[in-house]
Amino acid sequence: MTFARLHAAPRHGLLPILILSAVLCIAECESAQERPHIVYILADDLGWNDIGFHRGALQTPNLDRLASEGAALNAFYVQPYSSQTRAALLTGRYPMRYGLQTLTILPASRYGLPPEERTLAQALKESGYRTAFVGNWLLGHARPEYWPTRRGFDSFYGSLSGQIEPVLRKTAKADWRRDERPLKEEGYVTDLMAREAAGIIIRHDAAAPLLLMVSFNTPAQYYGVPKALLDSHRDIADDTRRSYAAAVSALDNAVGQIVAALEKRQMLANTLIVFHSDNGGAVPMRFPTGDDDVQKPAADNGVFREGQGSLYEGGVRVAALACWPGKIPPKTIVTEALHVTDLYVTLAKLAGATLDQPKRLDGVDVWPAIVRAQRTPRRELLLNVDDFQGAIRVDEWKLIFHSALPSKVELFDIANDPEEAENKANAYPDRVKELLGRLNDYAYDMVPSLYLEELSAGGRPMFWRSNAPKR
């Protein structure tokens, strides 16, 4: 209502109009205040048992604080590889729907997350959020349309391809950028990422909602850790495990810096912090070609079988938490099975962003499960399906199908056998048939693998080893 119209209104009607305007203004302000700042933190190859709130041997006081003040998500599932998890998070859709179901995007790869996929950053930006991405992108680097600044993020600081050493040197060649420009810097990468994330928070106008995603390279890159952190773990005899433990400490310290920045700006009370690993911790594995181990034992996935790259629990069930003071009750333990695609839907709804889009979403809103201990609205989680294997969880049952010779079907009662020690496929043929049918339905919806298409067109061998750090 303009001043002229207000002035012309009858005197007896002016007070109700003013009251109504005030009420609407207050409602709008309260609605804006209820939309949280969102700080989303990804670890790289963190072991399930390598955090304090899982009663592991390593100390992670900053992560433990967040879990204690919020919720530990004890049945949180991701994809078996880095790029797949990031894609599932940012699209709310299973990677097999757009060709990212096979392995991960390598530094030599020319493909990326298809531009027609709508990202969480785009959805939140349309809703008025400021958006920033710090760290390893890993969703395409060969063409500008894959870059984070073209996918909804206002700013970017980090590596597009992950082709960096843990310690940057200005004289070394590295894929390190600010926005779309190459950048020469020196320092321990985990510290640089933490400093940048904290700086974004300190400089942010708290009146506008913020989406900040921080994708660390630790503890996957466990070498190059500062000596002081290595010395703090001198009681660990094995060199690899000691370096890995130091990298976990570096990660935890980085999380502490981010939380401290939120506290300094008095933003913590209205910030939802989500933390999880991009896949399970890396454990010894061999190439199918029979080569030597590709990595030494470092991570500890507890009772869970195998690790990064596997469809067993050790590869896809990860350490995760969510903390929003005053909204998520302290010391909450969520045992409902959640999937990373659920966070797209959940965060978009909390942010007031529209979920209307042409491509179907696989995630569901799991906020009631986190804050009110309610059941999630879906029974099944697709853990992945590609040309060679697939896995699906329906209620407490999990089926893994290996199509490559020798083919094998495995059925596990996850509730009573989280170690996946007893294959019950022969004992429950009807259940196998049911789950295999559902997995096959997903396989029919699967689009061609971009990794395999590039391979067949003359790309690198499937198990090509570069000098780039492992992802």
C-alpha positions, -999 to +999 in steps of 0.1 A: +000+000+000+014+034-010+014+064+013-011+081-009-036+052-007-030+049+031-036+087+035-068+084+016-082+055+036-111+062+060-099+072+094-118+044+111-101+018+089-065+031+093-057+013+125-068-022+113-048-017+082-017-007+101-021-037+125-025-061+095+006-047+079+026-051+111+015-086+115+024-095+079+058-079+084+065-098+116+054-130+100+077-124+070+106-116+094+100-147+115+099-168+084+132-154+071+148-159+105+136-196+107+155-204+075+189-216+087+223-209+075+236-242+063+272-253+067+277-287+050+311-304+057+324-334+038+353-355+050+373-377+025+375-414+032+369-411+070+366-444+088+334-452+108+354-459+139+379-430+136+358-405+155+353-401+192+315-402+193+316-437+178+339-446+207+369-449+184+405-448+194+411-413+179+401-381+196+378-357+177+366-332+203+350-307+178+331-334+160+321-350+193+308-316+205+285-312+175+272-348+178+266-343+215+247-310+209+228-324+180+222-358+163+245-387+154+231-402+122+240-439+128+225-454+096+235-427+071+243-441+036+263-425+008+277-438-025+309-460-027+330-433-045+337-396-040+321-381-072+290-402-068+283-390-033+288-354-042+265-358-072+238-375-052+239-348-025+237-319-050+210-334-072+189-354-048+190-381-074+208-415-077+240-412-099+228-440-122+202-416-135+228-393-151+257-416-158+279-412-127+274-447-113+308-461-122+339-453-101+348-416-098+357-387-120+395-388-125+419-359-133+421-373-168+383-375-173+365-352-197+330-357-184+312-343-154+278-338-137+255-331-167+246-294-168+209-302-170+209-315-135+195-290-110+218-286-080+210-278-044+230-246-047+208-235-076+176-243-057+188-224-026+202-194-046+167-190-062+154-189-026+176-160-017+207-178-002+243-168-007+262-198-018+299-208-015+319-239-022+353-246-006+375-276-013+375-306-037+348-303-063+352-336-081+321-332-103+338-322-136+367-299-146+373-303-183+346-278-194+335-246-177+298-256-176+308-283-150+324-258-127+308-249-093+304-212-103+282-224-132+262-247-109+247-223-084+277-213-062+285-176-059+321-184-051+346-212-053+380-219-036+398-251-040+405-278-066+381-288-094+398-322-101+414-329-067+448-330-085+467-314-056+493-324-031+484-320+006+509-292+009+508-265-018+539-248-031+539-219-055+565-236-076+545-268-080+518-275-106+484-279-090+448-275-098+440-248-073+416-220-080+397-190-067+364-188-086+374-195-122+410-183-120+441-204-112+457-195-079+492-199-066+494-205-028+515-222-002+504-241+028+488-273+042+456-277+021+433-286+050+443-255+069+439-233+038+403-247+033+395-241+070+408-205+069+388-198+037+356-212+051+360-193+084+367-161+064+335-165+043+315-168+076+332-138+092+326-116+061+290-128+055+261-105+061+241-126+086+208-110+075+210-132+043+209-170+046+241-188+037+249-221+021+285-230+027+298-264+015+333-274+026+348-305+010+380-315+027+408-337+013+415-353+046+420-379+059+423-395+025+454-375+019+471-384+051+506-376+042+521-341+045+504-334+079+522-308+100+549-322+123+531-310+155+501-331+147+522-361+138+541-358+171+508-357+190+502-393+178+537-406+185+522-434+205+510-451+173+538-473+160+526-478+124+538-449+102+507-450+079+482-452+108+500-424+126+499-401+096+462-410+091+454-402+127+472-369+124+451-361+093+419-369+113+431-344+139+437-318+112+402-324+100+387-320+135+407-288+141+394-274+108+358-282+119+366-264+151+378-233+132+345-232+113+324-235+144+345-208+161+338-184+132+301-191+135+302-183+172+322-152+166+296-139+141+268-150+165+254-172+137+257-206+154+222-205+169+207-202+135+230-226+116+224-262+106+257-280+104+258-313+086+289-334+086+297-368+070+323-387+051+320-390+013+324-428+016+338-454+040+374-453+051+400-467+027+412-502+036+436-525+018+423-536-017+437-550-049+431-542-085+412-569-103+443-571-126+462-586-097+484-556-090+498-549-056+477-532-029+467-497-040+467-484-005+480-494+029+457-501+059+449-468+075+412-463+083+391-482+108+355-490+098+348-509+130+326-539+125+316-529+090+329-550+061+354-536+036+356-499+028+359-471+002+347-484-032+327-513-018+290-519-016+294-536+018+286-515+049+322-503+053+320-486+019+286-469+020+276-465+057+295-435+071+300-414+101+275-385+100+259-359+123+236-329+122+235-300+147+212-270+149+211-256+185+175-253+197+161-273+168+177-307+170+175-321+206+210-327+221+224-363+223+199-375+196+207-409+181+190-415+147+189-451+138+166-447+108+183-455+075+189-422+057+205-416+023+226-387+011+199-379-016+176-372+013+196-341+023+188-324-010+150-325-002+154-319+035+176-288+031+156-274+003+124-276+023+141-260+054+154-232+031+120-225+016+132-236-019+109-251-044+111-288-052+092-284-084+116-296-112+113-317-143+136-345-131+123-369-104+139-368-070+150-399-052+155-383-018+127-377+008+123-352+037+140-368+067+137-338+090+110-354+112+132-385+116+161-363+129+142-339+152+112-360+163+124-396+160+097-404+133+100-431+107+111-420+073+085-423+045+104-448+024+113-484+028+142-488+003+175-473-005+194-479-037+231-481-027+243-482-063+238-501-095+262-502-124+271-526-153+288-550-130+271-550-096+244-534-075+231-532-039+198-522-024+185-520+012+147-526+019+138-522+055+164-543+074+174-565+045+202-557+021+209-575-012+242-573-031+243-587-066+277-593-084+271-598-121+308-601-131+320-637-131+318-655-109+283-640-103+270-640-067+239-630-048+242-620-011+214-612+013+221-598+048+199-591+078+215-557+085+197-552+118+210-584+133+242-588+112+258-554+105+290-572+099+275-589+068+290-622+080+261-645+071+247-647+036+211-657+039+203-658+002+197-696+002+175-694+033+152-667+020+147-672-018+115-652-019+131-622-003+160-625-028+135-625-056+117-595-043+149-574-038+165-585-070+134-575-088+136-540-073+173-538-081+166-549-117+139-522-120+165-496-111+189-511-136+164-507-164+162-470-155+200-466-156+215-444-183+248-454-199+279-449-177+299-418-187+330-434-174+326-465-196+315-444-226+347-424-223+367-456-218+352-472-250+360-440-269+397-444-262+401-429-227+424-442-200+423-478-189+397-485-162+422-489-135+446-462-147+470-450-120+480-414-122+504-395-100+473-376-087+463-382-051+438-410-045+401-400-043 
